[in-house]
């Protein structure tokens, strides 16, 4: 860790993580942590995805889709985004339920 970086303890979904972060990016990192934590809790509270790893993957997929959609179109269509995410969640739920039957 360089002299300009600091170690920052953050909490996501009740779990503690230590992250190296340049001091001048601390506020941006904390905002990112809040955003990720909020997305993961929304997915967990919807009750369709079980397990911290699966919730994290869905949150990452949702956030990446948000970013790419806003970059590609220059604007953000919320209704379309929600529909596409719902479709992706339904497909993942179906695939995961089929996988659970294997065990």
C-alpha positions as CSV (number, residue, x, y, z in Angstrom):
1,X,0.0,0.0,0.0
2,X,1.5,3.3,-1.0
3,X,1.8,6.4,1.3
4,X,-1.2,7.9,-0.5
5,X,-3.4,4.9,0.1
6,X,-5.2,3.9,3.2
7,X,-6.9,0.8,4.5
8,X,-10.6,1.2,4.9
9,X,-13.0,-1.2,6.7
10,X,-16.4,-1.5,5.0
11,X,-19.5,-3.6,5.7
12,X,-21.5,-5.2,3.0
13,X,-24.5,-7.4,3.9
14,X,-23.2,-7.5,7.5
15,X,-19.8,-8.8,6.5
16,X,-16.6,-6.7,7.1
17,X,-14.1,-6.2,4.4
18,X,-10.8,-4.3,4.4
19,X,-10.1,-2.4,1.2
20,X,-7.1,-0.4,0.1
21,X,-8.1,3.0,-1.2
22,X,-6.4,6.2,-2.1
23,X,-7.4,8.9,0.4
24,X,-8.8,11.2,-2.2
25,X,-11.2,8.4,-3.4
26,X,-12.6,7.5,0.1
27,X,-15.9,9.2,-0.4
28,X,-16.5,7.6,-3.8
29,X,-15.6,4.1,-2.4
30,X,-18.0,4.6,0.5
31,X,-20.8,5.6,-1.9
32,X,-20.0,2.5,-4.0
33,X,-20.2,0.4,-0.9
34,X,-23.6,1.9,0.1
35,X,-24.9,1.3,-3.5
36,X,-23.7,-2.3,-3.6
37,X,-25.1,-3.0,-0.1
38,X,-28.5,-1.5,-1.1
39,X,-28.7,-3.6,-4.3
40,X,-27.7,-6.8,-2.5
41,X,-30.3,-6.2,0.2
42,X,-33.0,-5.5,-2.4
43,X,-32.2,-8.8,-4.1
44,X,-32.1,-10.7,-0.8
45,X,-35.4,-9.1,0.3
46,X,-37.1,-10.1,-2.9
47,X,-36.6,-13.7,-1.7
48,X,-35.9,-15.2,-5.1
49,X,-32.1,-15.6,-4.8
50,X,-30.6,-17.5,-1.9
51,X,-26.9,-17.4,-0.8
52,X,-24.6,-14.5,-0.5
53,X,-22.5,-15.5,-3.5
54,X,-25.6,-15.7,-5.8
55,X,-26.9,-12.4,-4.4
56,X,-23.5,-10.7,-5.1
57,X,-23.5,-12.1,-8.6
58,X,-27.0,-10.8,-9.3
59,X,-26.1,-7.4,-7.9
60,X,-22.9,-7.2,-10.0
61,X,-24.9,-8.2,-13.1
62,X,-27.6,-5.5,-12.3
63,X,-25.0,-2.8,-11.7
64,X,-23.0,-3.7,-14.8
65,X,-26.1,-3.7,-16.9
66,X,-27.1,-0.3,-15.5
67,X,-23.7,1.1,-16.4
68,X,-23.5,-0.4,-19.9
69,X,-27.1,0.6,-20.7
70,X,-26.5,4.2,-19.7
71,X,-23.2,4.4,-21.6
72,X,-24.6,2.8,-24.8
73,X,-27.8,4.9,-25.1
74,X,-26.8,8.1,-23.4
75,X,-30.1,7.9,-21.5
76,X,-31.6,5.4,-19.1
77,X,-35.0,3.7,-19.7
78,X,-36.0,2.5,-16.3
79,X,-39.0,0.5,-17.5
80,X,-37.0,-1.4,-20.0
81,X,-34.2,-2.0,-17.5
82,X,-36.6,-3.4,-14.9
83,X,-38.1,-5.7,-17.5
84,X,-34.7,-7.0,-18.7
85,X,-33.5,-7.5,-15.1
86,X,-36.7,-9.4,-14.3
87,X,-36.2,-11.6,-17.3
88,X,-32.6,-12.3,-16.3
89,X,-33.6,-13.1,-12.8
90,X,-36.4,-15.5,-14.0
91,X,-33.9,-17.3,-16.2
92,X,-31.3,-17.6,-13.4
93,X,-34.0,-18.7,-10.9
94,X,-35.1,-21.4,-13.4
95,X,-31.5,-22.6,-14.0
96,X,-30.7,-22.6,-10.3
97,X,-33.8,-24.6,-9.4
98,X,-32.9,-27.2,-12.1
99,X,-29.4,-27.3,-10.6
100,X,-30.8,-27.8,-7.1
101,X,-32.6,-30.9,-8.3
102,X,-29.3,-32.5,-9.2
103,X,-28.2,-32.6,-5.6
